[in-house]
Amino acid sequence: MARALFNRVEVMKQPPTLAARALGIASRDATYLLSGLREDVAIDFVRVMLAGRPSIDTTNQEEADDE
């Protein structure tokens, strides 16, 4: 349900109230689902962007070893 709502609002650019009505859910529930899913997408995006990069702890340790 959350994915279908996200697709309608973010991809198809439907207003959230219209998307909620089309999916048969309350507008308040749609707002709740969208906020949670947007947070999950943001977290996943950051993880993907940071994949393969050394961690801060590793970088700090390497700098200390160089001294």
N, CA, C, O and CB atoms as a CASP TS submission, in Angstrom:
PFRMAT TS
TARGET T0000
AUTHOR 0000-0000-0000
METHOD Language model
MODEL 1
PARENT N/A
ATOM      1  N   MET     1       0.830  -1.187   0.000  1.00  0.00           N
ATOM      2  CA  MET     1       0.000   0.000   0.000  1.00  0.00           C
ATOM      3  C   MET     1       0.877   1.255   0.000  1.00  0.00           C
ATOM      4  O   MET     1       0.632   2.196  -0.755  1.00  0.00           O
ATOM      5  CB  MET     1      -0.945  -0.004   1.214  1.00  0.00           C
ATOM      6  N   ALA     2       1.907   1.254   0.863  1.00  0.00           N
ATOM      7  CA  ALA     2       2.775   2.425   0.956  1.00  0.00           C
ATOM      8  C   ALA     2       3.507   2.678  -0.362  1.00  0.00           C
ATOM      9  O   ALA     2       3.664   3.824  -0.784  1.00  0.00           O
ATOM     10  CB  ALA     2       3.786   2.245   2.093  1.00  0.00           C
ATOM     11  N   ARG     3       3.948   1.605  -1.002  1.00  0.00           N
ATOM     12  CA  ARG     3       4.645   1.762  -2.289  1.00  0.00           C
ATOM     13  C   ARG     3       3.712   2.305  -3.362  1.00  0.00           C
ATOM     14  O   ARG     3       4.098   3.172  -4.146  1.00  0.00           O
ATOM     15  CB  ARG     3       5.234   0.422  -2.747  1.00  0.00           C
ATOM     16  N   ALA     4       2.503   1.804  -3.395  1.00  0.00           N
ATOM     17  CA  ALA     4       1.529   2.288  -4.377  1.00  0.00           C
ATOM     18  C   ALA     4       1.233   3.764  -4.145  1.00  0.00           C
ATOM     19  O   ALA     4       1.121   4.540  -5.094  1.00  0.00           O
ATOM     20  CB  ALA     4       0.225   1.465  -4.306  1.00  0.00           C
ATOM     21  N   LEU     5       1.111   4.140  -2.896  1.00  0.00           N
ATOM     22  CA  LEU     5       0.865   5.540  -2.552  1.00  0.00           C
ATOM     23  C   LEU     5       2.055   6.403  -2.952  1.00  0.00           C
ATOM     24  O   LEU     5       1.890   7.462  -3.557  1.00  0.00           O
ATOM     25  CB  LEU     5       0.581   5.687  -1.046  1.00  0.00           C
ATOM     26  N   PHE     6       3.250   5.944  -2.610  1.00  0.00           N
ATOM     27  CA  PHE     6       4.475   6.677  -2.957  1.00  0.00           C
ATOM     28  C   PHE     6       4.570   6.848  -4.472  1.00  0.00           C
ATOM     29  O   PHE     6       4.902   7.931  -4.955  1.00  0.00           O
ATOM     30  CB  PHE     6       5.733   5.938  -2.416  1.00  0.00           C
ATOM     31  N   ASN     7       4.284   5.797  -5.214  1.00  0.00           N
ATOM     32  CA  ASN     7       4.336   5.864  -6.679  1.00  0.00           C
ATOM     33  C   ASN     7       3.356   6.900  -7.223  1.00  0.00           C
ATOM     34  O   ASN     7       3.706   7.687  -8.103  1.00  0.00           O
ATOM     35  CB  ASN     7       4.032   4.489  -7.287  1.00  0.00           C
ATOM     36  N   ARG     8       2.141   6.899  -6.706  1.00  0.00           N
ATOM     37  CA  ARG     8       1.144   7.855  -7.171  1.00  0.00           C
ATOM     38  C   ARG     8       1.545   9.298  -6.867  1.00  0.00           C
ATOM     39  O   ARG     8       1.369  10.186  -7.700  1.00  0.00           O
ATOM     40  CB  ARG     8      -0.200   7.551  -6.537  1.00  0.00           C
ATOM     41  N   VAL     9       2.080   9.522  -5.678  1.00  0.00           N
ATOM     42  CA  VAL     9       2.398  10.892  -5.260  1.00  0.00           C
ATOM     43  C   VAL     9       3.726  11.369  -5.845  1.00  0.00           C
ATOM     44  O   VAL     9       3.805  12.469  -6.391  1.00  0.00           O
ATOM     45  CB  VAL     9       2.443  10.979  -3.734  1.00  0.00           C
ATOM     46  N   GLU    10       4.765  10.548  -5.733  1.00  0.00           N
ATOM     47  CA  GLU    10       6.100  11.000  -6.138  1.00  0.00           C
ATOM     48  C   GLU    10       6.403  10.805  -7.619  1.00  0.00           C
ATOM     49  O   GLU    10       7.107  11.617  -8.219  1.00  0.00           O
ATOM     50  CB  GLU    10       7.129  10.282  -5.335  1.00  0.00           C
ATOM     51  N   VAL    11       5.881   9.741  -8.208  1.00  0.00           N
ATOM     52  CA  VAL    11       6.180   9.457  -9.619  1.00  0.00           C
ATOM     53  C   VAL    11       5.103  10.034 -10.538  1.00  0.00           C
ATOM     54  O   VAL    11       5.397  10.704 -11.528  1.00  0.00           O
ATOM     55  CB  VAL    11       6.305   7.938  -9.845  1.00  0.00           C
ATOM     56  N   MET    12       3.845   9.753 -10.180  1.00  0.00           N
ATOM     57  CA  MET    12       2.745  10.199 -11.025  1.00  0.00           C
ATOM     58  C   MET    12       2.294  11.621 -10.699  1.00  0.00           C
ATOM     59  O   MET    12       1.465  12.194 -11.407  1.00  0.00           O
ATOM     60  CB  MET    12       1.579   9.251 -10.887  1.00  0.00           C
ATOM     61  N   LYS    13       2.843  12.185  -9.625  1.00  0.00           N
ATOM     62  CA  LYS    13       2.573  13.575  -9.204  1.00  0.00           C
ATOM     63  C   LYS    13       1.103  13.830  -8.876  1.00  0.00           C
ATOM     64  O   LYS    13       0.592  14.922  -9.125  1.00  0.00           O
ATOM     65  CB  LYS    13       3.012  14.536 -10.291  1.00  0.00           C
ATOM     66  N   GLN    14       0.426  12.831  -8.323  1.00  0.00           N
ATOM     67  CA  GLN    14      -0.944  13.033  -7.868  1.00  0.00           C
ATOM     68  C   GLN    14      -0.927  13.733  -6.512  1.00  0.00           C
ATOM     69  O   GLN    14      -0.025  13.490  -5.710  1.00  0.00           O
ATOM     70  CB  GLN    14      -1.705  11.681  -7.781  1.00  0.00           C
ATOM     71  N   PRO    15      -1.878  14.573  -6.248  1.00  0.00           N
ATOM     72  CA  PRO    15      -1.986  15.145  -4.902  1.00  0.00           C
ATOM     73  C   PRO    15      -2.231  14.008  -3.899  1.00  0.00           C
ATOM     74  O   PRO    15      -2.952  13.061  -4.213  1.00  0.00           O
ATOM     75  CB  PRO    15      -3.140  16.213  -4.833  1.00  0.00           C
ATOM     76  N   PRO    16      -1.647  14.087  -2.712  1.00  0.00           N
ATOM     77  CA  PRO    16      -1.797  13.011  -1.728  1.00  0.00           C
ATOM     78  C   PRO    16      -3.248  12.662  -1.409  1.00  0.00           C
ATOM     79  O   PRO    16      -3.572  11.489  -1.224  1.00  0.00           O
ATOM     80  CB  PRO    16      -1.098  13.393  -0.463  1.00  0.00           C
ATOM     81  N   THR    17      -4.114  13.650  -1.342  1.00  0.00           N
ATOM     82  CA  THR    17      -5.522  13.351  -1.032  1.00  0.00           C
ATOM     83  C   THR    17      -6.179  12.537  -2.151  1.00  0.00           C
ATOM     84  O   THR    17      -6.956  11.624  -1.875  1.00  0.00           O
ATOM     85  CB  THR    17      -6.309  14.657  -0.804  1.00  0.00           C
ATOM     86  N   LEU    18      -5.874  12.860  -3.401  1.00  0.00           N
ATOM     87  CA  LEU    18      -6.418  12.112  -4.529  1.00  0.00           C
ATOM     88  C   LEU    18      -5.851  10.698  -4.562  1.00  0.00           C
ATOM     89  O   LEU    18      -6.587   9.742  -4.807  1.00  0.00           O
ATOM     90  CB  LEU    18      -6.120  12.834  -5.846  1.00  0.00           C
ATOM     91  N   ALA    19      -4.558  10.558  -4.318  1.00  0.00           N
ATOM     92  CA  ALA    19      -3.926   9.237  -4.298  1.00  0.00           C
ATOM     93  C   ALA    19      -4.518   8.380  -3.183  1.00  0.00           C
ATOM     94  O   ALA    19      -4.780   7.193  -3.378  1.00  0.00           O
ATOM     95  CB  ALA    19      -2.399   9.367  -4.119  1.00  0.00           C
ATOM     96  N   ALA    20      -4.725   8.980  -2.022  1.00  0.00           N
ATOM     97  CA  ALA    20      -5.316   8.249  -0.898  1.00  0.00           C
ATOM     98  C   ALA    20      -6.721   7.772  -1.250  1.00  0.00           C
ATOM     99  O   ALA    20      -7.081   6.624  -0.991  1.00  0.00           O
ATOM    100  CB  ALA    20      -5.354   9.134   0.365  1.00  0.00           C
ATOM    101  N   ARG    21      -7.491   8.644  -1.829  1.00  0.00           N
ATOM    102  CA  ARG    21      -8.866   8.284  -2.206  1.00  0.00           C
ATOM    103  C   ARG    21      -8.860   7.150  -3.234  1.00  0.00           C
ATOM    104  O   ARG    21      -9.673   6.230  -3.151  1.00  0.00           O
ATOM    105  CB  ARG    21      -9.617   9.517  -2.773  1.00  0.00           C
ATOM    106  N   ALA    22      -7.952   7.217  -4.192  1.00  0.00           N
ATOM    107  CA  ALA    22      -7.878   6.174  -5.221  1.00  0.00           C
ATOM    108  C   ALA    22      -7.502   4.824  -4.624  1.00  0.00           C
ATOM    109  O   ALA    22      -7.905   3.779  -5.135  1.00  0.00           O
ATOM    110  CB  ALA    22      -6.867   6.561  -6.298  1.00  0.00           C
ATOM    111  N   LEU    23      -6.736   4.847  -3.552  1.00  0.00           N
ATOM    112  CA  LEU    23      -6.311   3.600  -2.911  1.00  0.00           C
ATOM    113  C   LEU    23      -7.248   3.168  -1.788  1.00  0.00           C
ATOM    114  O   LEU    23      -7.061   2.114  -1.182  1.00  0.00           O
ATOM    115  CB  LEU    23      -4.908   3.755  -2.364  1.00  0.00           C
ATOM    116  N   GLY    24      -8.254   3.988  -1.520  1.00  0.00           N
ATOM    117  CA  GLY    24      -9.240   3.636  -0.512  1.00  0.00           C
ATOM    118  C   GLY    24      -8.763   3.789   0.919  1.00  0.00           C
ATOM    119  O   GLY    24      -9.206   3.057   1.803  1.00  0.00           O
ATOM    120  N   ILE    25      -7.859   4.741   1.157  1.00  0.00           N
ATOM    121  CA  ILE    25      -7.386   4.978   2.518  1.00  0.00           C
ATOM    122  C   ILE    25      -7.651   6.429   2.909  1.00  0.00           C
ATOM    123  O   ILE    25      -7.843   7.290   2.051  1.00  0.00           O
ATOM    124  CB  ILE    25      -5.878   4.647   2.643  1.00  0.00           C
ATOM    125  N   ALA    26      -7.658   6.682   4.194  1.00  0.00           N
ATOM    126  CA  ALA    26      -7.893   8.031   4.699  1.00  0.00           C
ATOM    127  C   ALA    26      -6.687   8.921   4.412  1.00  0.00           C
ATOM    128  O   ALA    26      -5.549   8.453   4.355  1.00  0.00           O
ATOM    129  CB  ALA    26      -8.191   8.001   6.210  1.00  0.00           C
ATOM    130  N   SER    27      -6.954  10.187   4.236  1.00  0.00           N
ATOM    131  CA  SER    27      -5.896  11.152   3.952  1.00  0.00           C
ATOM    132  C   SER    27      -4.855  11.175   5.072  1.00  0.00           C
ATOM    133  O   SER    27      -3.656  11.264   4.811  1.00  0.00           O
ATOM    134  CB  SER    27      -6.491  12.551   3.756  1.00  0.00           C
ATOM    135  N   ARG    28      -5.317  11.096   6.307  1.00  0.00           N
ATOM    136  CA  ARG    28      -4.399  11.091   7.457  1.00  0.00           C
ATOM    137  C   ARG    28      -3.487   9.860   7.423  1.00  0.00           C
ATOM    138  O   ARG    28      -2.297   9.959   7.724  1.00  0.00           O
ATOM    139  CB  ARG    28      -5.197  11.124   8.783  1.00  0.00           C
ATOM    140  N   ASP    29      -4.041   8.714   7.060  1.00  0.00           N
ATOM    141  CA  ASP    29      -3.245   7.492   6.947  1.00  0.00           C
ATOM    142  C   ASP    29      -2.219   7.616   5.814  1.00  0.00           C
ATOM    143  O   ASP    29      -1.088   7.145   5.930  1.00  0.00           O
ATOM    144  CB  ASP    29      -4.163   6.274   6.706  1.00  0.00           C
ATOM    145  N   ALA    30      -2.630   8.252   4.732  1.00  0.00           N
ATOM    146  CA  ALA    30      -1.717   8.448   3.609  1.00  0.00           C
ATOM    147  C   ALA    30      -0.541   9.334   4.021  1.00  0.00           C
ATOM    148  O   ALA    30       0.603   9.064   3.656  1.00  0.00           O
ATOM    149  CB  ALA    30      -2.462   9.069   2.410  1.00  0.00           C
ATOM    150  N   THR    31      -0.820  10.372   4.767  1.00  0.00           N
ATOM    151  CA  THR    31       0.244  11.253   5.236  1.00  0.00           C
ATOM    152  C   THR    31       1.231  10.487   6.100  1.00  0.00           C
ATOM    153  O   THR    31       2.443  10.651   5.961  1.00  0.00           O
ATOM    154  CB  THR    31      -0.337  12.434   6.017  1.00  0.00           C
ATOM    155  N   TYR    32       0.713   9.651   6.991  1.00  0.00           N
ATOM    156  CA  TYR    32       1.555   8.836   7.867  1.00  0.00           C
ATOM    157  C   TYR    32       2.415   7.871   7.049  1.00  0.00           C
ATOM    158  O   TYR    32       3.620   7.770   7.280  1.00  0.00           O
ATOM    159  CB  TYR    32       0.688   8.054   8.871  1.00  0.00           C
ATOM    160  N   LEU    33       1.808   7.167   6.100  1.00  0.00           N
ATOM    161  CA  LEU    33       2.547   6.220   5.269  1.00  0.00           C
ATOM    162  C   LEU    33       3.626   6.908   4.445  1.00  0.00           C
ATOM    163  O   LEU    33       4.750   6.416   4.347  1.00  0.00           O
ATOM    164  CB  LEU    33       1.597   5.478   4.351  1.00  0.00           C
ATOM    165  N   LEU    34       3.282   8.041   3.855  1.00  0.00           N
ATOM    166  CA  LEU    34       4.255   8.766   3.036  1.00  0.00           C
ATOM    167  C   LEU    34       5.446   9.249   3.844  1.00  0.00           C
ATOM    168  O   LEU    34       6.586   9.151   3.388  1.00  0.00           O
ATOM    169  CB  LEU    34       3.592   9.944   2.363  1.00  0.00           C
ATOM    170  N   SER    35       5.196   9.765   5.028  1.00  0.00           N
ATOM    171  CA  SER    35       6.318  10.278   5.827  1.00  0.00           C
ATOM    172  C   SER    35       7.256   9.141   6.214  1.00  0.00           C
ATOM    173  O   SER    35       8.475   9.308   6.173  1.00  0.00           O
ATOM    174  CB  SER    35       5.804  11.001   7.096  1.00  0.00           C
ATOM    175  N   GLY    36       6.710   7.993   6.586  1.00  0.00           N
ATOM    176  CA  GLY    36       7.554   6.850   6.932  1.00  0.00           C
ATOM    177  C   GLY    36       8.335   6.328   5.742  1.00  0.00           C
ATOM    178  O   GLY    36       9.519   6.011   5.857  1.00  0.00           O
ATOM    179  N   LEU    37       7.673   6.240   4.604  1.00  0.00           N
ATOM    180  CA  LEU    37       8.344   5.726   3.416  1.00  0.00           C
ATOM    181  C   LEU    37       9.403   6.701   2.904  1.00  0.00           C
ATOM    182  O   LEU    37      10.468   6.279   2.454  1.00  0.00           O
ATOM    183  CB  LEU    37       7.324   5.441   2.320  1.00  0.00           C
ATOM    184  N   ARG    38       9.120   7.978   2.968  1.00  0.00           N
ATOM    185  CA  ARG    38      10.120   8.975   2.554  1.00  0.00           C
ATOM    186  C   ARG    38      11.364   8.896   3.435  1.00  0.00           C
ATOM    187  O   ARG    38      12.487   9.026   2.948  1.00  0.00           O
ATOM    188  CB  ARG    38       9.523  10.397   2.611  1.00  0.00           C
ATOM    189  N   GLU    39      11.159   8.684   4.725  1.00  0.00           N
ATOM    190  CA  GLU    39      12.296   8.543   5.643  1.00  0.00           C
ATOM    191  C   GLU    39      13.108   7.299   5.279  1.00  0.00           C
ATOM    192  O   GLU    39      14.338   7.346   5.255  1.00  0.00           O
ATOM    193  CB  GLU    39      11.807   8.461   7.118  1.00  0.00           C
ATOM    194  N   ASP    40      12.428   6.192   4.998  1.00  0.00           N
ATOM    195  CA  ASP    40      13.121   4.963   4.603  1.00  0.00           C
ATOM    196  C   ASP    40      13.913   5.165   3.308  1.00  0.00           C
ATOM    197  O   ASP    40      15.044   4.693   3.192  1.00  0.00           O
ATOM    198  CB  ASP    40      12.113   3.816   4.429  1.00  0.00           C
ATOM    199  N   VAL    41      13.331   5.852   2.354  1.00  0.00           N
ATOM    200  CA  VAL    41      14.010   6.111   1.084  1.00  0.00           C
ATOM    201  C   VAL    41      15.249   6.981   1.315  1.00  0.00           C
ATOM    202  O   VAL    41      16.299   6.733   0.722  1.00  0.00           O
ATOM    203  CB  VAL    41      13.045   6.796   0.079  1.00  0.00           C
ATOM    204  N   ALA    42      15.133   7.991   2.165  1.00  0.00           N
ATOM    205  CA  ALA    42      16.269   8.865   2.453  1.00  0.00           C
ATOM    206  C   ALA    42      17.401   8.082   3.113  1.00  0.00           C
ATOM    207  O   ALA    42      18.567   8.268   2.765  1.00  0.00           O
ATOM    208  CB  ALA    42      15.835  10.031   3.354  1.00  0.00           C
ATOM    209  N   ILE    43      17.070   7.219   4.055  1.00  0.00           N
ATOM    210  CA  ILE    43      18.084   6.410   4.723  1.00  0.00           C
ATOM    211  C   ILE    43      18.761   5.473   3.731  1.00  0.00           C
ATOM    212  O   ILE    43      19.987   5.358   3.726  1.00  0.00           O
ATOM    213  CB  ILE    43      17.461   5.606   5.874  1.00  0.00           C
ATOM    214  N   ASP    44      17.983   4.811   2.900  1.00  0.00           N
ATOM    215  CA  ASP    44      18.555   3.919   1.893  1.00  0.00           C
ATOM    216  C   ASP    44      19.443   4.682   0.922  1.00  0.00           C
ATOM    217  O   ASP    44      20.494   4.181   0.521  1.00  0.00           O
ATOM    218  CB  ASP    44      17.447   3.198   1.129  1.00  0.00           C
ATOM    219  N   PHE    45      19.040   5.873   0.544  1.00  0.00           N
ATOM    220  CA  PHE    45      19.835   6.693  -0.377  1.00  0.00           C
ATOM    221  C   PHE    45      21.197   7.018   0.232  1.00  0.00           C
ATOM    222  O   PHE    45      22.225   6.913  -0.438  1.00  0.00           O
ATOM    223  CB  PHE    45      19.085   7.997  -0.728  1.00  0.00           C
ATOM    224  N   VAL    46      21.198   7.405   1.485  1.00  0.00           N
ATOM    225  CA  VAL    46      22.460   7.727   2.159  1.00  0.00           C
ATOM    226  C   VAL    46      23.343   6.487   2.238  1.00  0.00           C
ATOM    227  O   VAL    46      24.549   6.576   2.006  1.00  0.00           O
ATOM    228  CB  VAL    46      22.198   8.292   3.577  1.00  0.00           C
ATOM    229  N   ARG    47      22.773   5.353   2.556  1.00  0.00           N
ATOM    230  CA  ARG    47      23.548   4.111   2.626  1.00  0.00           C
ATOM    231  C   ARG    47      24.180   3.781   1.292  1.00  0.00           C
ATOM    232  O   ARG    47      25.343   3.380   1.241  1.00  0.00           O
ATOM    233  CB  ARG    47      22.668   2.956   3.078  1.00  0.00           C
ATOM    234  N   VAL    48      23.438   3.940   0.215  1.00  0.00           N
ATOM    235  CA  VAL    48      23.965   3.659  -1.120  1.00  0.00           C
ATOM    236  C   VAL    48      25.091   4.637  -1.456  1.00  0.00           C
ATOM    237  O   VAL    48      26.117   4.242  -2.010  1.00  0.00           O
ATOM    238  CB  VAL    48      22.841   3.744  -2.180  1.00  0.00           C
ATOM    239  N   MET    49      24.897   5.898  -1.124  1.00  0.00           N
ATOM    240  CA  MET    49      25.919   6.907  -1.426  1.00  0.00           C
ATOM    241  C   MET    49      27.210   6.658  -0.638  1.00  0.00           C
ATOM    242  O   MET    49      28.303   6.959  -1.118  1.00  0.00           O
ATOM    243  CB  MET    49      25.383   8.312  -1.115  1.00  0.00           C
ATOM    244  N   LEU    50      27.078   6.115   0.553  1.00  0.00           N
ATOM    245  CA  LEU    50      28.252   5.884   1.392  1.00  0.00           C
ATOM    246  C   LEU    50      28.872   4.503   1.196  1.00  0.00           C
ATOM    247  O   LEU    50      29.937   4.218   1.744  1.00  0.00           O
ATOM    248  CB  LEU    50      27.881   6.061   2.836  1.00  0.00           C
ATOM    249  N   ALA    51      28.224   3.660   0.431  1.00  0.00           N
ATOM    250  CA  ALA    51      28.737   2.303   0.211  1.00  0.00           C
ATOM    251  C   ALA    51      30.116   2.357  -0.442  1.00  0.00           C
ATOM    252  O   ALA    51      30.337   3.082  -1.412  1.00  0.00           O
ATOM    253  CB  ALA    51      27.759   1.485  -0.667  1.00  0.00           C
ATOM    254  N   GLY    52      31.017   1.588   0.104  1.00  0.00           N
ATOM    255  CA  GLY    52      32.356   1.531  -0.460  1.00  0.00           C
ATOM    256  C   GLY    52      33.295   2.600   0.043  1.00  0.00           C
ATOM    257  O   GLY    52      34.491   2.553  -0.246  1.00  0.00           O
ATOM    258  N   ARG    53      32.791   3.553   0.782  1.00  0.00           N
ATOM    259  CA  ARG    53      33.657   4.578   1.352  1.00  0.00           C
ATOM    260  C   ARG    53      34.136   4.111   2.713  1.00  0.00           C
ATOM    261  O   ARG    53      33.392   3.453   3.440  1.00  0.00           O
ATOM    262  CB  ARG    53      32.922   5.940   1.462  1.00  0.00           C
ATOM    263  N   PRO    54      35.377   4.445   3.070  1.00  0.00           N
ATOM    264  CA  PRO    54      35.842   4.048   4.399  1.00  0.00           C
ATOM    265  C   PRO    54      35.039   4.763   5.479  1.00  0.00           C
ATOM    266  O   PRO    54      34.590   5.893   5.288  1.00  0.00           O
ATOM    267  CB  PRO    54      37.344   4.351   4.561  1.00  0.00           C
ATOM    268  N   SER    55      34.865   4.100   6.603  1.00  0.00           N
ATOM    269  CA  SER    55      34.123   4.711   7.699  1.00  0.00           C
ATOM    270  C   SER    55      34.941   5.823   8.323  1.00  0.00           C
ATOM    271  O   SER    55      36.151   5.905   8.115  1.00  0.00           O
ATOM    272  CB  SER    55      33.748   3.665   8.755  1.00  0.00           C
ATOM    273  N   ILE    56      34.284   6.674   9.082  1.00  0.00           N
ATOM    274  CA  ILE    56      34.975   7.771   9.764  1.00  0.00           C
ATOM    275  C   ILE    56      36.022   7.214  10.714  1.00  0.00           C
ATOM    276  O   ILE    56      37.126   7.753  10.788  1.00  0.00           O
ATOM    277  CB  ILE    56      33.973   8.662  10.532  1.00  0.00           C
ATOM    278  N   ASP    57      35.704   6.149  11.443  1.00  0.00           N
ATOM    279  CA  ASP    57      36.648   5.543  12.376  1.00  0.00           C
ATOM    280  C   ASP    57      37.890   5.050  11.653  1.00  0.00           C
ATOM    281  O   ASP    57      39.002   5.237  12.145  1.00  0.00           O
ATOM    282  CB  ASP    57      35.989   4.392  13.131  1.00  0.00           C
ATOM    283  N   THR    58      37.722   4.425  10.496  1.00  0.00           N
ATOM    284  CA  THR    58      38.856   3.935   9.719  1.00  0.00           C
ATOM    285  C   THR    58      39.702   5.095   9.224  1.00  0.00           C
ATOM    286  O   THR    58      40.931   5.043   9.290  1.00  0.00           O
ATOM    287  CB  THR    58      38.375   3.087   8.537  1.00  0.00           C
ATOM    288  N   THR    59      39.052   6.143   8.729  1.00  0.00           N
ATOM    289  CA  THR    59      39.784   7.310   8.232  1.00  0.00           C
ATOM    290  C   THR    59      40.569   7.971   9.354  1.00  0.00           C
ATOM    291  O   THR    59      41.730   8.332   9.163  1.00  0.00           O
ATOM    292  CB  THR    59      38.820   8.322   7.595  1.00  0.00           C
ATOM    293  N   ASN    60      39.959   8.135  10.517  1.00  0.00           N
ATOM    294  CA  ASN    60      40.649   8.744  11.645  1.00  0.00           C
ATOM    295  C   ASN    60      41.813   7.889  12.108  1.00  0.00           C
ATOM    296  O   ASN    60      42.852   8.432  12.482  1.00  0.00           O
ATOM    297  CB  ASN    60      39.686   8.973  12.791  1.00  0.00           C
ATOM    298  N   GLN    61      41.675   6.581  12.097  1.00  0.00           N
ATOM    299  CA  GLN    61      42.737   5.678  12.514  1.00  0.00           C
ATOM    300  C   GLN    61      43.908   5.773  11.546  1.00  0.00           C
ATOM    301  O   GLN    61      45.060   5.784  11.978  1.00  0.00           O
ATOM    302  CB  GLN    61      42.221   4.230  12.599  1.00  0.00           C
ATOM    303  N   GLU    62      43.634   5.844  10.231  1.00  0.00           N
ATOM    304  CA  GLU    62      44.700   5.950   9.246  1.00  0.00           C
ATOM    305  C   GLU    62      45.483   7.240   9.429  1.00  0.00           C
ATOM    306  O   GLU    62      46.707   7.238   9.297  1.00  0.00           O
ATOM    307  CB  GLU    62      44.129   5.876   7.835  1.00  0.00           C
ATOM    308  N   GLU    63      44.800   8.349   9.731  1.00  0.00           N
ATOM    309  CA  GLU    63      45.468   9.615   9.953  1.00  0.00           C
ATOM    310  C   GLU    63      46.362   9.543  11.185  1.00  0.00           C
ATOM    311  O   GLU    63      47.467  10.086  11.177  1.00  0.00           O
ATOM    312  CB  GLU    63      44.447  10.738  10.102  1.00  0.00           C
ATOM    313  N   ALA    64      45.904   8.884  12.234  1.00  0.00           N
ATOM    314  CA  ALA    64      46.698   8.743  13.448  1.00  0.00           C
ATOM    315  C   ALA    64      47.906   7.876  13.192  1.00  0.00           C
ATOM    316  O   ALA    64      48.971   8.151  13.745  1.00  0.00           O
ATOM    317  CB  ALA    64      45.862   8.159  14.579  1.00  0.00           C
ATOM    318  N   ASP    65      47.793   6.829  12.371  1.00  0.00           N
ATOM    319  CA  ASP    65      48.904   5.964  12.052  1.00  0.00           C
ATOM    320  C   ASP    65      49.968   6.682  11.233  1.00  0.00           C
ATOM    321  O   ASP    65      51.153   6.366  11.341  1.00  0.00           O
ATOM    322  CB  ASP    65      48.413   4.753  11.312  1.00  0.00           C
ATOM    323  N   ASP    66      49.554   7.645  10.415  1.00  0.00           N
ATOM    324  CA  ASP    66      50.485   8.389   9.565  1.00  0.00           C
ATOM    325  C   ASP    66      51.365   9.340  10.356  1.00  0.00           C
ATOM    326  O   ASP    66      52.429   9.737   9.881  1.00  0.00           O
ATOM    327  CB  ASP    66      49.724   9.163   8.522  1.00  0.00           C
ATOM    328  N   GLU    67      50.940   9.706  11.541  1.00  0.00           N
ATOM    329  CA  GLU    67      51.680  10.701  12.319  1.00  0.00           C
ATOM    330  C   GLU    67      52.873  10.144  12.959  1.00  0.00           C
ATOM    331  O   GLU    67      53.597  10.864  13.648  1.00  0.00           O
ATOM    332  CB  GLU    67      50.831  11.303  13.346  1.00  0.00           C
TER
END
